[in-house]
Amino acid sequence: MNKNSFRNKLREVIFEAETPMGKAFDISLLVLIGLSVIVVTLESVGSIAEEYGDLLVKAEWFFTIVFTVEFLLRVMIVDRPMRYVTSLYGLVDLLSCLPTYLAVIIPGAQSLLVVRILRLLRIFRILKMVNHVEGGDVIMKALYSSRAKIMVFFMTVLVFAVISGTLMYFVEGQINDGYENIPQSIYWAIVTISTVGYGDISPITAIGKFIATLTMLSTYAIIAVPTGIVTAELTKSGDTTTDACPGCGAHGHLEDAKYCRKCGNELY
C-alpha cells in the first residue's frame, strides 16, 4: 500500500462515518470523551481525589495522549492543515489536549489559580462529541445561521427584563426587601421570564402581583421564539452527507456539492 492510499484510508476511517471502521472509530471516541469528562468531574470531588488521585492523574494523561495522537493524525491527513486547526472542531480538539500540558509547564504556587482554570478547560472535551454524532453539524450550522436573530431575541428579552424589573422596584422597593435595588429587581425578572422561579423574591402588593402575572404570561410567547428561529434554519439545511472535505475535514455538504462549503476544496 503506497503512502497516498494509506493516507486516504486513514482519512476515511477518521473523518467518514458511513464505513464500519469509521463508525467504530467515532463510537470509540465518544466513549473515551465521556470517560475523560467523568474523570475531570471526579477530580473536583475532594474525597475522591484524595483517595484515587494518582489513578485519576494517570487516566487523565492516558486520555490526553490519545486525544493528542488523534489531533495530530487529523492535521496530517487533511490537505490544508491550518484550515482544520483554525476551524471550530480543530480548536475544540486542540483545547482538549493543551490544558494538561500547560498545567505542567506553568509552575509555582502563585499560578495555582491559572492551573486550576486550565484543568477545568478539559471539561470542554464534551464539545468533541458534536463532531462525532450524526446530525451534529446540521444543528451547529442552524445555530450559526440564526445567530443574528437569536442575538436580537436575546436583547429584546434583556430589555423586557430591565423594564419589568425597574417597574417592580418602583412598586415594591419601599416595602419589600427583595426589590431593594434595580439590579436585584432585574434578577427577579430574569428568573421569572426564564421560568426558573426560585421563589427567593416575590411581590406582596396587588400592583406588584399584577406586573408579575403579566411577566409570567408573556413568558409563554417568549419561550417559543428561539425554537422557531432554529427550526426554520434546520428546514433550510437540506439533505447532507457525512463525507468529509479532504482539504479541511469539514462535514455537512449537500449531496450534489462539488466543492467544500468552507475551504472551497474539490470534493471526491
KOLVEXFI-618203 format. One record per residue (C-alpha): x, y, z; residue number from 1. Coordinates in steps of 0.25 Angstrom, whole numbers, plus 5000, padded with zeros to 4 digits. Example, Ala and Ser with C-alpha at 12.3 -4.5 7.8 and 13.67 -1.06 7.14 Angstrom:
REM KOLVEXFI-618203
<<5049 4982 5031> 1>
<<5055 4996 5029> 2>
END
This chain:
REM KOLVEXFI-618203
<<5000 5000 5000> 1>
<<5006 5013 4996> 2>
<<5007 5026 5004> 3>
<<4995 5033 4997> 4>
<<4986 5021 4998> 5>
<<4989 5019 5013> 6>
<<4986 5033 5015> 7>
<<4973 5033 5008> 8>
<<4969 5020 5016> 9>
<<4973 5027 5029> 10>
<<4965 5039 5025> 11>
<<4953 5030 5022> 12>
<<4954 5024 5036> 13>
<<4956 5037 5044> 14>
<<4947 5046 5036> 15>
<<4936 5038 5030> 16>
<<4925 5031 5038> 17>
<<4918 5023 5027> 18>
<<4928 5011 5027> 19>
<<4929 5001 5038> 20>
<<4943 5005 5042> 21>
<<4938 5020 5042> 22>
<<4926 5017 5051> 23>
<<4935 5008 5061> 24>
<<4945 5020 5061> 25>
<<4934 5030 5065> 26>
<<4928 5021 5075> 27>
<<4941 5019 5082> 28>
<<4944 5033 5082> 29>
<<4930 5036 5088> 30>
<<4933 5026 5099> 31>
<<4947 5032 5102> 32>
<<4941 5046 5102> 33>
<<4931 5042 5112> 34>
<<4940 5035 5121> 35>
<<4950 5047 5121> 36>
<<4939 5056 5125> 37>
<<4935 5047 5136> 38>
<<4950 5047 5141> 39>
<<4951 5062 5141> 40>
<<4938 5063 5149> 41>
<<4942 5053 5159> 42>
<<4955 5061 5161> 43>
<<4947 5072 5166> 44>
<<4941 5064 5178> 45>
<<4951 5065 5189> 46>
<<4949 5051 5196> 47>
<<4950 5044 5183> 48>
<<4962 5052 5178> 49>
<<4969 5049 5192> 50>
<<4967 5034 5191> 51>
<<4968 5032 5176> 52>
<<4977 5044 5172> 53>
<<4988 5036 5166> 54>
<<4979 5027 5158> 55>
<<4971 5039 5152> 56>
<<4984 5046 5148> 57>
<<4989 5034 5141> 58>
<<4975 5033 5134> 59>
<<4976 5048 5130> 60>
<<4989 5046 5124> 61>
<<4984 5034 5116> 62>
<<4973 5042 5110> 63>
<<4981 5054 5107> 64>
<<4991 5045 5100> 65>
<<4980 5038 5092> 66>
<<4974 5051 5088> 67>
<<4987 5057 5084> 68>
<<4990 5046 5075> 69>
<<4976 5047 5069> 70>
<<4978 5062 5067> 71>
<<4992 5060 5060> 72>
<<4986 5050 5051> 73>
<<4975 5059 5047> 74>
<<4985 5070 5044> 75>
<<4994 5061 5036> 76>
<<4983 5055 5027> 77>
<<4976 5067 5022> 78>
<<4981 5075 5010> 79>
<<4980 5088 5018> 80>
<<4985 5086 5032> 81>
<<4984 5101 5037> 82>
<<4969 5102 5031> 83>
<<4966 5090 5040> 84>
<<4974 5095 5052> 85>
<<4967 5108 5052> 86>
<<4953 5102 5050> 87>
<<4943 5101 5061> 88>
<<4945 5086 5062> 89>
<<4960 5088 5061> 90>
<<4961 5098 5072> 91>
<<4952 5089 5081> 92>
<<4961 5077 5078> 93>
<<4973 5085 5082> 94>
<<4966 5091 5094> 95>
<<4964 5076 5099> 96>
<<4979 5074 5099> 97>
<<4986 5087 5103> 98>
<<4981 5089 5117> 99>
<<4988 5076 5123> 100>
<<5001 5080 5117> 101>
<<5000 5095 5120> 102>
<<4997 5091 5135> 103>
<<5011 5084 5135> 104>
<<5018 5095 5129> 105>
<<5013 5106 5138> 106>
<<5020 5104 5151> 107>
<<5019 5112 5164> 108>
<<5009 5114 5175> 109>
<<5005 5127 5170> 110>
<<5000 5121 5158> 111>
<<4991 5111 5164> 112>
<<4978 5118 5161> 113>
<<4983 5118 5146> 114>
<<4986 5104 5146> 115>
<<4972 5101 5152> 116>
<<4966 5109 5141> 117>
<<4974 5101 5131> 118>
<<4970 5088 5137> 119>
<<4955 5092 5137> 120>
<<4956 5095 5122> 121>
<<4957 5080 5119> 122>
<<4942 5079 5122> 123>
<<4940 5085 5108> 124>
<<4944 5071 5102> 125>
<<4929 5069 5103> 126>
<<4929 5078 5090> 127>
<<4937 5068 5083> 128>
<<4924 5059 5083> 129>
<<4917 5069 5074> 130>
<<4927 5065 5063> 131>
<<4924 5050 5064> 132>
<<4909 5050 5066> 133>
<<4901 5049 5053> 134>
<<4894 5062 5050> 135>
<<4902 5070 5060> 136>
<<4908 5078 5049> 137>
<<4894 5081 5043> 138>
<<4890 5087 5057> 139>
<<4903 5095 5058> 140>
<<4900 5101 5044> 141>
<<4886 5104 5048> 142>
<<4890 5111 5061> 143>
<<4901 5119 5054> 144>
<<4892 5123 5043> 145>
<<4881 5128 5053> 146>
<<4892 5135 5062> 147>
<<4887 5149 5057> 148>
<<4873 5146 5060> 149>
<<4876 5140 5073> 150>
<<4884 5152 5078> 151>
<<4873 5161 5074> 152>
<<4863 5152 5082> 153>
<<4873 5152 5094> 154>
<<4874 5167 5094> 155>
<<4859 5168 5094> 156>
<<4857 5159 5106> 157>
<<4868 5167 5113> 158>
<<4861 5180 5110> 159>
<<4848 5173 5115> 160>
<<4854 5169 5128> 161>
<<4860 5182 5130> 162>
<<4847 5189 5129> 163>
<<4839 5179 5137> 164>
<<4850 5179 5148> 165>
<<4850 5194 5148> 166>
<<4835 5195 5150> 167>
<<4835 5185 5161> 168>
<<4846 5193 5168> 169>
<<4837 5205 5168> 170>
<<4825 5198 5172> 171>
<<4831 5188 5183> 172>
<<4844 5195 5186> 173>
<<4840 5203 5198> 174>
<<4833 5192 5205> 175>
<<4839 5179 5200> 176>
<<4854 5176 5203> 177>
<<4854 5166 5191> 178>
<<4853 5178 5182> 179>
<<4863 5188 5189> 180>
<<4870 5192 5177> 181>
<<4868 5191 5162> 182>
<<4879 5180 5159> 183>
<<4872 5171 5169> 184>
<<4859 5174 5163> 185>
<<4864 5171 5149> 186>
<<4870 5158 5154> 187>
<<4855 5155 5159> 188>
<<4850 5158 5145> 189>
<<4861 5149 5138> 190>
<<4857 5137 5147> 191>
<<4843 5139 5145> 192>
<<4844 5141 5130> 193>
<<4853 5128 5129> 194>
<<4842 5120 5137> 195>
<<4853 5116 5147> 196>
<<4845 5122 5158> 197>
<<4854 5121 5170> 198>
<<4844 5127 5179> 199>
<<4854 5135 5187> 200>
<<4848 5148 5183> 201>
<<4833 5150 5181> 202>
<<4823 5162 5181> 203>
<<4814 5165 5192> 204>
<<4806 5177 5187> 205>
<<4794 5176 5178> 206>
<<4800 5184 5167> 207>
<<4813 5176 5168> 208>
<<4806 5163 5167> 209>
<<4799 5169 5154> 210>
<<4812 5172 5148> 211>
<<4818 5159 5152> 212>
<<4805 5152 5145> 213>
<<4807 5160 5132> 214>
<<4822 5156 5132> 215>
<<4819 5141 5134> 216>
<<4808 5141 5123> 217>
<<4818 5148 5114> 218>
<<4828 5137 5116> 219>
<<4819 5127 5108> 220>
<<4821 5135 5096> 221>
<<4835 5138 5098> 222>
<<4840 5123 5100> 223>
<<4835 5119 5086> 224>
<<4843 5129 5079> 225>
<<4857 5123 5079> 226>
<<4851 5109 5076> 227>
<<4844 5115 5064> 228>
<<4857 5122 5059> 229>
<<4866 5110 5060> 230>
<<4855 5101 5054> 231>
<<4853 5110 5042> 232>
<<4868 5109 5039> 233>
<<4868 5094 5041> 234>
<<4858 5093 5030> 235>
<<4867 5101 5020> 236>
<<4879 5092 5022> 237>
<<4874 5081 5013> 238>
<<4880 5067 5012> 239>
<<4894 5066 5015> 240>
<<4905 5055 5014> 241>
<<4915 5051 5024> 242>
<<4926 5052 5014> 243>
<<4938 5060 5019> 244>
<<4946 5070 5011> 245>
<<4960 5065 5008> 246>
<<4965 5079 5010> 247>
<<4960 5083 5024> 248>
<<4952 5072 5029> 249>
<<4938 5079 5029> 250>
<<4925 5071 5029> 251>
<<4911 5074 5025> 252>
<<4912 5076 5010> 253>
<<4899 5075 5001> 254>
<<4898 5063 4993> 255>
<<4901 5070 4980> 256>
<<4912 5078 4985> 257>
<<4925 5078 4977> 258>
<<4933 5088 4986> 259>
<<4935 5089 5001> 260>
<<4926 5099 5007> 261>
<<4937 5104 5016> 262>
<<4950 5104 5009> 263>
<<4946 5102 4994> 264>
<<4954 5090 4992> 265>
<<4949 5080 4982> 266>
<<4941 5068 4988> 267>
<<4943 5054 4983> 268>
END
